[in-house]
């Protein structure tokens, strides 16, 4: 993947949140040359930033994990929808980029991504035809999508017949769970869909078996892990049954699952298949890159407890994404109001965690906040903190918050600066939501 000038030269001005007033027509490469520093108040708050040292640590950590397990990663691009971060992930050896919607596919194609796994059903004439036309236009483009019904297969094949494509669309049978989202509910249903795909050559081929384990629950953590392992074993079972009937139309056979919470189980259980054909085990974690200070921080602790490989890699991934805001009011001794809210930070999987404070003219580096500083509410533009009565925070102080669930923080920003450990702006990324 090589970013073209249309992306690198996209202009940002002060109409974009996070850009200083008076900014005009600054491109991503030129932002790094402005000599801005967040702590010196060169940029307005609220502001999302990515710590470059943590980002680099997380990239190296995942590379080592994959090397030791023999799996590959096709990270979910919906987490960041950032061309610059896609490029870094592909440079790190990512197999491709996972996406969820046709709009995301269009964005990734504009960025030059040549292998896409749509971890979703391809539905609707417009979406199907776009993919088919891209496959015909670009012989180097590879595309994979999920199916869980004969009806979905038939819709794709009808469009392929009308478009007279010269190569087949690669389909993955999706295995699901009862009361879950999409996916065949039983191994027998999945095998039936696989047989149907095998009859559709030259318009479609069966390329593998897939599932998503992240929503599987359990009454206890142990029972949840057991349920996820059983689900992953079903994916393997379906794949082995497909091989026994000679249904796969391409090699290597793809076995894939994975959000960001159980990638250790994915590579372990899917890697135990008895397939005779060459196989490719693919995890799709997207949140590993920036990690977080909430949901995935606790889930990573669980991964380390389960996985000897993860423990062997030393320090786990670090939170790289932060949102900074000013104290705009302390109307009560135990309450502080910040200049950030739901428009700036995720709140679907936990509220932001106040981690650092900095007083311009007083500190050289951000200071840690005690555990007694808690976000108790988030409005559109305000964060409500419950604080100890002896909290040092006052009007004008800067507060850095860790977030929980990076996916729904990235989509609130068109431009996010990358900063070094002194909060000098050393670059920036854009998003394409």
C-alpha positions as CSV (number, residue, x, y, z in Angstrom):
1,X,0.0,0.0,0.0
2,X,1.3,3.4,-1.0
3,X,-0.6,6.5,0.0
4,X,-1.3,8.8,-2.9
5,X,-0.9,12.6,-2.9
6,X,-4.7,13.1,-2.8
7,X,-4.7,11.7,0.7
8,X,-1.4,13.1,1.9
9,X,-2.2,16.6,0.5
10,X,-5.7,16.7,2.0
11,X,-6.0,20.1,3.6
12,X,-7.0,20.7,7.2
13,X,-8.0,24.1,8.6
14,X,-9.5,25.5,11.8
15,X,-12.9,24.2,10.8
16,X,-11.6,20.7,11.8
17,X,-11.8,19.9,15.5
18,X,-8.3,20.0,17.1
19,X,-6.8,22.4,14.7
20,X,-5.6,25.8,16.1
21,X,-7.7,28.9,15.2
22,X,-6.3,30.6,12.1
23,X,-5.0,27.3,10.6
24,X,-5.4,27.2,6.8
25,X,-4.8,24.5,4.3
26,X,-2.3,22.4,6.4
27,X,-1.6,18.9,5.1
28,X,-0.7,16.0,7.3
29,X,3.1,16.2,6.5
30,X,3.1,19.9,7.2
31,X,1.4,19.5,10.6
32,X,4.5,17.8,11.9
33,X,6.6,20.9,10.9
34,X,4.5,23.4,13.0
35,X,6.5,22.8,16.2
36,X,3.3,22.5,18.2
37,X,3.2,21.2,21.7
38,X,-0.1,20.2,23.4
39,X,1.1,21.1,26.9
40,X,2.2,24.6,25.7
41,X,-1.4,25.1,24.6
42,X,-0.6,25.4,20.9
43,X,-3.7,23.5,20.0
44,X,-7.3,23.9,21.4
45,X,-8.8,21.4,23.7
46,X,-10.5,19.0,23.7
47,X,-8.0,17.1,21.7
48,X,-7.4,13.4,21.0
49,X,-3.8,12.4,20.6
50,X,-1.9,9.3,19.9
51,X,1.3,8.6,21.9
52,X,3.8,7.5,19.3
53,X,6.0,5.5,21.7
54,X,3.0,3.4,22.8
55,X,1.9,2.9,19.2
56,X,5.3,1.6,18.3
57,X,5.4,-0.6,21.3
58,X,2.0,-2.1,20.4
59,X,3.1,-2.7,16.8
60,X,6.2,-4.6,17.9
61,X,4.2,-6.6,20.5
62,X,1.7,-7.9,18.0
63,X,4.4,-8.7,15.5
64,X,6.2,-10.9,18.0
65,X,2.9,-12.6,19.1
66,X,2.1,-13.5,15.5
67,X,5.6,-14.8,14.8
68,X,5.4,-17.1,17.8
69,X,2.0,-18.5,17.0
70,X,2.3,-18.8,13.2
71,X,-1.0,-16.9,12.6
72,X,-1.5,-13.7,10.6
73,X,-3.6,-10.7,11.3
74,X,-6.1,-8.9,9.1
75,X,-6.8,-6.0,11.5
76,X,-10.3,-4.6,11.6
77,X,-10.0,-1.2,9.8
78,X,-13.3,0.1,11.3
79,X,-11.4,0.7,14.5
80,X,-9.4,3.6,13.1
81,X,-10.4,4.1,9.4
82,X,-7.1,5.8,9.1
83,X,-5.0,5.4,5.9
84,X,-1.8,6.2,7.8
85,X,-2.5,3.5,10.4
86,X,-3.6,1.0,7.7
87,X,-0.2,1.6,6.0
88,X,1.7,0.9,9.3
89,X,-0.3,-2.3,9.8
90,X,0.4,-3.6,6.3
91,X,4.1,-2.6,6.7
92,X,4.1,-4.8,9.8
93,X,3.0,-7.8,7.7
94,X,-0.8,-7.6,8.0
95,X,-2.4,-10.1,5.6
96,X,-5.0,-7.5,4.6
97,X,-7.5,-5.1,6.1
98,X,-10.8,-6.2,7.6
99,X,-13.8,-3.9,7.0
100,X,-17.6,-4.0,7.8
101,X,-19.4,-1.8,5.2
102,X,-19.2,-1.0,1.5
103,X,-18.4,2.6,2.3
104,X,-15.4,1.4,4.3
105,X,-14.4,-0.8,1.4
106,X,-14.5,2.3,-0.9
107,X,-12.3,4.3,1.4
108,X,-9.8,1.4,1.7
109,X,-9.7,1.1,-2.1
110,X,-9.0,4.8,-2.4
111,X,-6.1,4.2,-0.1
112,X,-4.7,1.4,-2.2
113,X,-5.5,-1.5,0.1
114,X,-5.3,-4.6,-2.2
115,X,-6.7,-7.3,0.0
116,X,-9.9,-6.8,1.9
117,X,-11.9,-9.2,4.2
118,X,-15.4,-7.9,4.6
119,X,-16.4,-9.4,7.9
120,X,-20.0,-9.1,7.0
121,X,-22.5,-10.1,4.4
122,X,-22.3,-8.4,1.0
123,X,-25.8,-7.2,0.5
124,X,-27.5,-5.1,-2.1
125,X,-27.0,-4.6,-5.8
126,X,-24.9,-1.4,-5.5
127,X,-22.4,-3.0,-3.0
128,X,-22.1,-6.3,-4.9
129,X,-21.6,-4.6,-8.3
130,X,-18.9,-2.3,-6.9
131,X,-16.9,-5.2,-5.6
132,X,-17.3,-7.2,-8.8
133,X,-16.2,-4.2,-10.9
134,X,-13.2,-3.6,-8.7
135,X,-12.2,-7.3,-9.1
136,X,-12.5,-6.9,-12.8
137,X,-10.7,-3.5,-12.9
138,X,-7.8,-4.5,-10.8
139,X,-6.3,-8.0,-11.2
140,X,-4.2,-7.5,-8.0
141,X,-7.3,-6.9,-5.8
142,X,-8.4,-9.7,-3.6
143,X,-11.7,-9.6,-1.8
144,X,-13.4,-12.0,0.7
145,X,-16.8,-11.8,2.3
146,X,-19.1,-13.8,4.5
147,X,-22.3,-15.7,3.7
148,X,-24.7,-17.5,6.0
149,X,-27.5,-18.4,3.6
150,X,-28.1,-19.8,0.1
151,X,-30.1,-16.6,-0.6
152,X,-27.0,-14.4,0.0
153,X,-25.0,-16.7,-2.3
154,X,-27.7,-16.6,-5.0
155,X,-27.8,-12.8,-4.9
156,X,-24.1,-12.5,-5.4
157,X,-24.1,-15.1,-8.2
158,X,-27.0,-13.3,-10.1
159,X,-24.9,-10.1,-10.2
160,X,-21.8,-12.0,-11.2
161,X,-23.6,-13.6,-14.1
162,X,-24.9,-10.2,-15.3
163,X,-21.5,-8.6,-14.9
164,X,-19.8,-11.5,-16.7
165,X,-16.8,-11.4,-14.3
166,X,-13.7,-13.3,-15.3
167,X,-12.8,-14.6,-11.8
168,X,-14.9,-15.8,-8.9
169,X,-15.8,-14.1,-5.7
170,X,-14.2,-15.7,-2.7
171,X,-16.8,-16.5,0.0
172,X,-16.3,-17.6,3.7
173,X,-19.1,-19.5,5.4
174,X,-19.9,-17.8,8.6
175,X,-20.6,-19.8,11.7
176,X,-22.8,-18.1,14.3
177,X,-24.4,-18.7,17.7
178,X,-28.0,-18.9,18.9
179,X,-29.4,-15.4,19.8
180,X,-26.2,-13.8,18.3
181,X,-25.8,-11.7,15.2
182,X,-25.3,-13.2,11.7
183,X,-23.9,-16.7,11.0
184,X,-25.2,-20.2,10.5
185,X,-26.6,-21.5,13.8
186,X,-25.4,-25.1,13.4
187,X,-22.5,-26.9,11.8
188,X,-25.1,-28.7,9.6
189,X,-26.5,-25.3,8.3
190,X,-22.9,-24.1,7.6
191,X,-22.1,-27.3,5.6
192,X,-25.3,-26.9,3.6
193,X,-24.4,-23.3,2.6
194,X,-20.8,-24.5,1.8
195,X,-22.2,-27.2,-0.5
196,X,-24.3,-24.5,-2.2
197,X,-21.3,-22.3,-2.8
198,X,-19.3,-25.2,-4.3
199,X,-22.0,-25.5,-7.0
200,X,-21.6,-21.8,-8.1
201,X,-18.2,-21.9,-9.9
202,X,-17.0,-20.0,-11.9
203,X,-18.9,-17.2,-10.2
204,X,-18.1,-18.0,-6.6
205,X,-15.8,-20.3,-4.6
206,X,-15.6,-21.4,-1.0
207,X,-12.5,-19.9,0.4
208,X,-12.8,-20.8,4.1
209,X,-14.9,-20.8,7.3
210,X,-15.3,-17.8,9.7
211,X,-16.9,-16.7,12.9
212,X,-17.0,-14.0,15.5
213,X,-16.5,-15.0,19.1
214,X,-16.6,-11.6,20.9
215,X,-20.3,-11.6,21.8
216,X,-20.4,-15.1,23.3
217,X,-21.1,-15.0,27.0
218,X,-21.0,-17.2,30.1
219,X,-22.1,-17.1,33.7
220,X,-18.5,-17.1,34.8
221,X,-15.2,-16.1,33.0
222,X,-14.3,-19.8,32.9
223,X,-17.6,-20.8,31.3
224,X,-17.3,-18.0,28.8
225,X,-13.9,-19.2,27.7
226,X,-15.2,-22.8,27.4
227,X,-18.1,-21.6,25.3
228,X,-15.7,-19.6,23.0
229,X,-13.4,-22.6,22.7
230,X,-16.4,-24.8,21.7
231,X,-17.4,-22.2,19.1
232,X,-14.0,-22.1,17.6
233,X,-13.9,-25.8,17.5
234,X,-17.1,-25.8,15.5
235,X,-15.4,-23.6,12.9
236,X,-12.7,-26.2,12.6
237,X,-15.3,-29.0,12.5
238,X,-17.1,-27.3,9.6
239,X,-13.8,-26.7,7.7
240,X,-12.8,-30.4,8.1
241,X,-16.2,-31.5,6.8
242,X,-15.9,-29.2,3.8
243,X,-12.5,-30.6,3.0
244,X,-13.8,-34.1,3.3
245,X,-16.4,-33.3,0.6
246,X,-13.8,-31.4,-1.5
247,X,-15.8,-28.1,-1.3
248,X,-13.0,-25.6,-1.1
249,X,-12.3,-23.9,-4.4
250,X,-9.0,-22.2,-3.4
251,X,-6.0,-22.7,-1.2
252,X,-4.9,-22.0,1.4
253,X,-8.1,-22.6,3.3
254,X,-8.9,-19.6,5.5
255,X,-9.9,-20.1,9.1
256,X,-10.7,-16.8,10.7
257,X,-12.3,-15.3,13.8
258,X,-11.6,-12.5,16.1
259,X,-12.4,-9.3,17.7
260,X,-9.7,-7.9,20.0
261,X,-10.7,-9.7,23.2
262,X,-9.8,-13.4,22.5
263,X,-7.2,-13.4,19.8
264,X,-5.1,-15.8,21.8
265,X,-7.9,-18.4,21.8
266,X,-8.5,-17.8,18.1
267,X,-5.0,-18.6,17.0
268,X,-4.7,-21.6,19.4
269,X,-8.0,-23.3,18.6
270,X,-8.1,-22.7,14.9
271,X,-4.4,-23.7,14.6
272,X,-5.3,-27.2,15.9
273,X,-7.2,-28.2,12.8
274,X,-6.5,-31.6,11.1
275,X,-6.9,-30.1,7.6
276,X,-4.7,-31.8,5.0
277,X,-4.9,-28.7,2.8
278,X,-2.7,-25.7,3.4
279,X,-4.4,-23.4,5.8
280,X,-4.2,-19.7,6.9
281,X,-5.3,-18.9,10.4
282,X,-6.3,-15.2,10.5
283,X,-7.2,-13.1,13.6
284,X,-8.9,-9.8,13.1
285,X,-8.0,-7.8,16.2
286,X,-8.2,-4.0,15.4
287,X,-7.9,-2.5,18.9
288,X,-4.4,-3.9,19.7
289,X,-2.8,-1.0,17.8
290,X,-3.8,1.8,20.2
291,X,-5.2,-0.4,23.0
292,X,-7.1,1.6,25.7
293,X,-7.3,2.3,29.4
294,X,-10.5,0.6,30.1
295,X,-12.2,-2.4,28.4
296,X,-9.2,-3.8,26.5
297,X,-6.8,-3.1,29.4
298,X,-8.8,-5.6,31.5
299,X,-9.2,-8.0,28.6
300,X,-5.5,-8.0,28.0
301,X,-4.9,-9.0,31.6
302,X,-7.2,-12.0,30.9
303,X,-5.2,-12.9,27.7
304,X,-2.0,-12.8,29.7
305,X,-3.4,-15.1,32.3
306,X,-4.5,-17.6,29.6
307,X,-1.6,-17.4,27.2
308,X,2.0,-18.3,27.9
309,X,3.0,-16.8,24.6
310,X,1.5,-13.4,25.6
311,X,3.3,-13.6,29.0
312,X,6.6,-14.3,27.3
313,X,6.5,-11.1,25.4
314,X,7.1,-8.8,28.3
315,X,5.2,-5.6,28.8
316,X,1.7,-5.9,27.2
317,X,0.2,-3.3,24.9
318,X,0.0,0.2,26.3
319,X,-2.8,2.8,26.0
320,X,-1.8,5.0,23.1
321,X,-5.0,7.1,22.6
322,X,-5.8,9.9,25.0
323,X,-8.3,12.8,25.0
324,X,-7.2,16.0,26.7
325,X,-9.5,18.7,28.0
326,X,-9.4,21.8,30.2
327,X,-11.0,22.2,33.6
328,X,-13.7,24.8,32.8
329,X,-15.5,24.8,36.2
330,X,-15.3,23.5,39.7
331,X,-18.7,24.5,40.9
332,X,-18.5,22.2,44.0
333,X,-15.5,21.0,46.0
334,X,-16.2,17.4,44.9
335,X,-17.1,18.2,41.3
336,X,-15.1,19.3,38.3
337,X,-16.4,19.9,34.8
338,X,-14.1,19.3,31.7
339,X,-14.4,20.7,28.2
340,X,-15.0,17.3,26.6
341,X,-18.0,15.1,26.1
342,X,-19.7,12.5,24.0
343,X,-18.7,14.3,20.8
344,X,-15.0,13.7,21.7
345,X,-14.6,10.4,23.6
346,X,-16.2,6.9,23.6
347,X,-18.7,6.1,26.3
348,X,-20.3,2.9,25.0
349,X,-18.0,0.6,26.9
350,X,-17.1,2.7,29.9
351,X,-16.5,6.4,30.6
352,X,-13.1,8.1,30.1
353,X,-10.6,7.6,32.9
354,X,-8.9,10.8,34.2
355,X,-5.2,9.8,34.3
356,X,-3.1,13.0,34.1
357,X,-3.2,16.6,35.0
358,X,-1.0,19.5,33.9
359,X,-1.0,23.2,35.0
360,X,0.6,25.4,32.4
361,X,3.4,27.5,33.9
362,X,3.7,25.1,36.9
363,X,4.6,21.6,35.6
364,X,7.2,20.3,33.2
365,X,5.4,17.0,32.7
366,X,1.8,15.7,33.3
367,X,1.3,14.5,36.8
368,X,-0.8,11.4,37.7
369,X,-4.2,11.8,39.2
370,X,-5.3,9.7,42.1
371,X,-7.9,7.0,41.7
372,X,-10.4,9.2,43.5
373,X,-10.9,11.2,40.3
374,X,-13.8,9.5,38.4
375,X,-15.8,10.4,35.4
376,X,-19.4,10.1,36.6
377,X,-21.2,11.6,33.6
378,X,-20.7,12.6,30.0
379,X,-22.8,15.2,28.2
380,X,-22.4,16.3,24.6
381,X,-19.6,18.8,25.4
382,X,-19.0,18.3,29.1
383,X,-17.5,15.6,31.3
384,X,-18.5,15.5,35.0
385,X,-15.7,14.4,37.3
386,X,-16.3,13.3,40.9
387,X,-13.1,14.3,42.7
388,X,-11.7,14.3,46.3
389,X,-12.2,17.5,48.2
390,X,-8.4,18.0,48.3
391,X,-8.1,17.5,44.5
392,X,-5.5,19.9,43.1
393,X,-7.6,20.6,40.0
394,X,-8.7,24.2,39.3
395,X,-9.9,26.3,36.4
396,X,-7.6,26.2,33.4
397,X,-5.8,23.0,34.3
398,X,-5.4,20.4,31.6
399,X,-6.6,16.8,32.2
400,X,-5.6,13.8,30.1
401,X,-8.1,11.0,30.0
402,X,-7.7,7.4,28.9
403,X,-10.6,6.0,26.9
404,X,-12.4,2.7,26.8
405,X,-13.1,1.2,23.3
406,X,-11.0,3.0,20.7
407,X,-13.4,2.3,17.9
408,X,-15.9,4.9,19.1
409,X,-13.3,7.6,19.9
410,X,-11.6,7.5,16.5
411,X,-14.9,8.1,14.7
412,X,-15.3,11.5,16.5
413,X,-12.1,13.0,15.0
414,X,-11.1,13.8,11.4
415,X,-7.5,14.5,12.4
416,X,-5.6,13.2,15.4
417,X,-2.1,14.4,16.2
418,X,0.6,11.9,17.1
419,X,2.8,13.1,19.9
420,X,6.1,12.1,21.6
421,X,6.4,11.6,25.3
422,X,6.8,15.4,25.8
423,X,3.6,16.0,23.8
424,X,5.4,17.6,20.9
425,X,3.3,17.0,17.8
426,X,5.4,14.8,15.6
427,X,2.8,13.9,13.0
428,X,-0.9,13.4,12.5
429,X,-3.4,10.8,11.1
430,X,-6.7,11.4,9.4
431,X,-9.8,9.2,9.6
432,X,-12.2,8.4,6.8
433,X,-15.5,7.6,8.6
